[in-house]
């Protein structure tokens, strides 16, 4: 693993941010966090950039829809890239492409083509684009490999990846082995932990909560995945849901990454 930096996906704190953005960001900064991964960047506008700066935070990566940009009321690529530049980000990750796009080769090719077009547009703005996975990309196989890895093979060389270790494990992947195969494309890792038996993207999955826990306390082989990610730039803590105190959970994650030399 190269020298990666700690970040926190702000989606983890969406409810707290909606109540009091300034207090939430101040609390995050008190944990020693200096980098975040923003979402809702077009809606957040200038005020989000100003709030982050007030608390000594910056957002080197962001999440924003790219594949469906400009459709059904979604922000256009220009709007997304303008917002990313305003935040000082260098990478925009597509956060979610729904399951129907991963069922067959044509759907995967269309998705890759749209992300490649977004990458070409981003490059002219001095930005990179990338892809963040859930479990659904691993539900189907194409030519003997997962739809996800087939998708990766179709991407431009300058498109990078943010591997969500938890969702890959839920998708029954050997996460460290997958990280090794992704090689230099893998620049960010969502450091997320928990039980891996519930997959809400499968209709026949057991019902119940996700059971996410602080990093290092669940079933996801995070330490091995971090070691396998030899080109990693960002280790991003995230909870999709968490039953305890979020700041305590994030503090435990900060400590877990600090033991690995990631701050």
C-alpha positions as CSV (number, residue, x, y, z in Angstrom):
1,X,0.0,0.0,0.0
2,X,1.2,3.5,-0.9
3,X,0.8,6.3,1.6
4,X,-2.9,6.8,1.7
5,X,-4.8,9.6,3.5
6,X,-7.8,9.4,5.9
7,X,-11.1,10.7,4.7
8,X,-14.8,10.4,5.8
9,X,-17.8,10.1,3.5
10,X,-20.2,12.8,4.6
11,X,-23.2,10.6,3.7
12,X,-22.4,8.8,7.0
13,X,-23.5,12.0,8.8
14,X,-26.4,13.0,6.6
15,X,-28.9,13.2,9.4
16,X,-26.6,15.2,11.7
17,X,-25.6,17.5,8.8
18,X,-29.3,18.2,8.1
19,X,-29.8,19.3,11.7
20,X,-26.7,21.4,12.2
21,X,-24.0,21.4,9.5
22,X,-21.5,23.6,11.3
23,X,-21.6,21.7,14.6
24,X,-21.3,18.4,12.7
25,X,-18.3,19.5,10.8
26,X,-16.7,20.9,13.9
27,X,-17.2,17.6,15.7
28,X,-15.6,15.8,12.8
29,X,-12.6,18.1,12.8
30,X,-12.2,17.4,16.5
31,X,-11.6,13.7,15.7
32,X,-8.5,14.7,13.7
33,X,-10.2,14.4,10.3
34,X,-9.0,16.9,7.7
35,X,-10.4,15.4,4.5
36,X,-14.0,14.5,3.7
37,X,-15.8,13.0,0.7
38,X,-18.7,15.3,-0.1
39,X,-22.0,14.3,-1.8
40,X,-24.9,16.5,-2.9
41,X,-22.2,18.9,-4.2
42,X,-24.3,20.8,-6.7
43,X,-27.1,21.3,-4.2
44,X,-24.6,22.3,-1.5
45,X,-23.2,25.1,-3.7
46,X,-20.8,27.7,-2.4
47,X,-22.1,27.3,1.2
48,X,-20.7,23.8,1.4
49,X,-17.2,24.9,0.3
50,X,-17.3,27.7,2.8
51,X,-18.5,25.4,5.7
52,X,-15.7,22.9,5.0
53,X,-13.1,25.7,4.9
54,X,-14.3,27.1,8.2
55,X,-13.5,23.8,9.9
56,X,-10.2,23.2,8.2
57,X,-11.7,20.5,6.0
58,X,-11.3,19.8,2.3
59,X,-12.9,17.4,-0.1
60,X,-10.3,15.8,-2.5
61,X,-12.9,13.4,-3.8
62,X,-16.7,13.8,-4.2
63,X,-19.7,11.7,-5.1
64,X,-22.0,12.9,-7.8
65,X,-24.1,11.1,-10.5
66,X,-22.2,11.0,-13.8
67,X,-23.7,8.1,-15.8
68,X,-27.2,9.7,-15.6
69,X,-26.1,13.3,-15.6
70,X,-28.6,15.7,-17.1
71,X,-31.4,13.1,-17.1
72,X,-34.7,13.2,-15.1
73,X,-33.7,16.4,-13.4
74,X,-30.2,15.4,-12.4
75,X,-27.4,17.9,-12.6
76,X,-25.5,18.2,-15.9
77,X,-21.8,17.2,-16.1
78,X,-20.9,20.9,-16.3
79,X,-22.8,21.6,-13.1
80,X,-21.1,18.6,-11.4
81,X,-17.7,19.6,-12.5
82,X,-18.2,23.2,-11.6
83,X,-19.2,22.2,-8.1
84,X,-16.2,19.8,-7.8
85,X,-13.8,22.5,-8.8
86,X,-15.4,24.9,-6.3
87,X,-14.7,22.3,-3.5
88,X,-11.1,21.8,-4.7
89,X,-11.7,18.1,-5.5
90,X,-9.6,16.2,-7.9
91,X,-11.8,13.1,-8.4
92,X,-15.5,12.7,-9.0
93,X,-16.9,9.2,-8.2
94,X,-20.1,7.9,-9.7
95,X,-21.8,6.6,-6.5
96,X,-24.5,4.3,-7.8
97,X,-25.7,2.7,-11.0
98,X,-28.7,0.5,-10.4
99,X,-28.9,-3.2,-10.8
100,X,-30.7,-3.5,-14.1
101,X,-27.6,-2.0,-15.8
102,X,-25.4,-4.9,-14.7
103,X,-27.5,-7.9,-15.9
104,X,-26.1,-8.3,-19.4
105,X,-23.2,-7.3,-21.6
106,X,-25.1,-4.5,-23.4
107,X,-26.1,-2.8,-20.2
108,X,-22.5,-2.9,-18.9
109,X,-21.1,-1.6,-22.1
110,X,-23.6,1.3,-22.1
111,X,-22.6,2.2,-18.6
112,X,-18.9,2.1,-19.3
113,X,-19.4,4.2,-22.4
114,X,-21.2,6.9,-20.5
115,X,-18.6,7.0,-17.8
116,X,-15.9,7.1,-20.4
117,X,-17.6,10.1,-22.0
118,X,-17.8,11.8,-18.6
119,X,-14.1,11.1,-18.1
120,X,-13.2,12.8,-21.4
121,X,-15.2,15.9,-20.3
122,X,-13.7,15.9,-16.9
123,X,-10.1,15.7,-18.2
124,X,-10.6,19.1,-20.0
125,X,-11.4,20.5,-16.5
126,X,-8.4,19.0,-14.8
127,X,-10.5,16.4,-13.0
128,X,-10.6,12.6,-12.9
129,X,-13.7,10.5,-12.7
130,X,-14.1,7.1,-11.1
131,X,-16.6,4.5,-10.0
132,X,-17.9,3.4,-6.6
133,X,-19.5,0.0,-6.3
134,X,-22.2,-1.7,-4.3
135,X,-22.9,-5.4,-4.3
136,X,-25.1,-5.5,-7.4
137,X,-22.2,-5.3,-9.8
138,X,-21.1,-8.7,-8.6
139,X,-24.4,-10.5,-9.0
140,X,-23.9,-11.4,-12.7
141,X,-21.1,-12.8,-14.7
142,X,-20.0,-11.9,-18.3
143,X,-17.4,-14.0,-20.1
144,X,-16.4,-15.8,-16.9
145,X,-15.9,-12.8,-14.7
146,X,-18.1,-10.5,-12.7
147,X,-20.0,-7.8,-14.4
148,X,-17.9,-5.4,-12.3
149,X,-14.6,-6.6,-13.6
150,X,-15.9,-6.8,-17.2
151,X,-17.0,-3.2,-16.7
152,X,-13.5,-2.2,-15.5
153,X,-11.9,-3.8,-18.6
154,X,-14.0,-1.4,-20.8
155,X,-12.9,1.8,-19.0
156,X,-10.5,4.5,-20.3
157,X,-7.1,4.3,-18.7
158,X,-7.7,7.5,-16.8
159,X,-10.9,6.3,-15.0
160,X,-10.1,5.3,-11.4
161,X,-11.9,3.1,-8.9
162,X,-13.2,3.5,-5.4
163,X,-13.7,0.0,-4.0
164,X,-16.3,-0.3,-1.3
165,X,-14.8,-3.1,0.7
166,X,-18.0,-3.9,2.6
167,X,-20.3,-4.1,-0.5
168,X,-17.7,-6.2,-2.4
169,X,-17.7,-8.6,0.6
170,X,-21.5,-8.6,0.6
171,X,-21.2,-9.5,-3.1
172,X,-19.2,-12.6,-2.1
173,X,-15.9,-11.3,-3.4
174,X,-12.5,-12.0,-1.9
175,X,-11.8,-8.4,-1.3
176,X,-8.0,-8.4,-1.0
177,X,-7.7,-10.5,-4.1
178,X,-10.0,-8.2,-6.0
179,X,-8.0,-5.2,-4.8
180,X,-4.8,-6.9,-6.2
181,X,-6.5,-7.5,-9.5
182,X,-7.6,-3.9,-9.8
183,X,-4.0,-2.7,-9.5
184,X,-3.2,0.9,-10.2
185,X,-6.8,1.9,-11.0
186,X,-7.7,1.4,-7.3
187,X,-7.1,4.9,-5.8
188,X,-9.7,5.0,-3.0
189,X,-11.1,2.4,-0.6
190,X,-14.3,2.7,1.4
191,X,-13.3,1.4,4.7
192,X,-16.5,-0.1,6.0
193,X,-17.2,-3.1,8.1
194,X,-19.9,-5.3,9.5
195,X,-21.7,-8.6,8.9
196,X,-21.9,-9.6,5.3
197,X,-25.0,-11.9,5.2
198,X,-27.6,-9.3,4.2
199,X,-27.6,-8.1,0.6
200,X,-30.5,-5.6,0.1
201,X,-29.8,-5.6,-3.7
202,X,-30.9,-9.3,-3.9
203,X,-34.6,-10.0,-3.6
204,X,-34.1,-13.3,-1.8
205,X,-31.6,-12.0,0.7
206,X,-32.4,-12.4,4.4
207,X,-34.2,-9.3,5.8
208,X,-32.8,-7.0,8.5
209,X,-30.4,-4.3,9.1
210,X,-26.9,-4.2,7.6
211,X,-25.2,-4.7,11.0
212,X,-22.4,-2.3,10.2
213,X,-19.8,-1.8,12.9
214,X,-16.6,0.3,13.3
215,X,-13.8,-0.5,10.9
216,X,-11.8,-3.5,12.1
217,X,-14.6,-5.0,14.2
218,X,-16.6,-6.9,11.5
219,X,-16.2,-9.6,8.9
220,X,-14.6,-7.6,6.1
221,X,-10.9,-8.2,5.7
222,X,-10.0,-4.5,5.8
223,X,-6.3,-4.9,6.9
224,X,-5.6,-7.3,4.1
225,X,-7.5,-5.1,1.6
226,X,-5.5,-2.0,2.6
227,X,-2.2,-3.9,2.2
228,X,-3.3,-5.2,-1.3
229,X,-4.2,-1.7,-2.5
230,X,-0.8,-0.6,-3.5
231,X,-1.8,2.6,-5.3
232,X,-4.3,3.8,-2.7
233,X,-4.6,7.6,-2.3
234,X,-7.6,7.8,0.1
235,X,-9.0,5.5,2.8
236,X,-12.6,6.7,3.3
237,X,-14.5,5.8,6.4
238,X,-18.3,5.4,5.9
239,X,-21.4,4.0,7.5
240,X,-24.5,3.4,5.4
241,X,-26.3,2.9,8.6
242,X,-25.1,2.6,12.2
243,X,-27.0,1.8,15.4
244,X,-24.6,3.4,17.9
245,X,-23.2,6.9,18.3
246,X,-21.9,7.9,14.8
247,X,-19.0,10.0,16.1
248,X,-17.9,7.2,18.4
249,X,-18.0,4.8,15.5
250,X,-16.0,7.1,13.3
251,X,-13.5,7.7,16.1
252,X,-13.0,3.9,16.3
253,X,-12.4,3.9,12.5
254,X,-9.9,6.8,12.8
255,X,-8.0,4.8,15.4
256,X,-8.1,1.7,13.3
257,X,-6.6,3.5,10.3
258,X,-4.1,5.3,12.4
259,X,-2.7,1.9,13.5
260,X,-2.1,1.2,9.8
261,X,-0.3,4.5,9.4
262,X,-3.2,6.3,7.7
263,X,-4.1,9.7,9.0
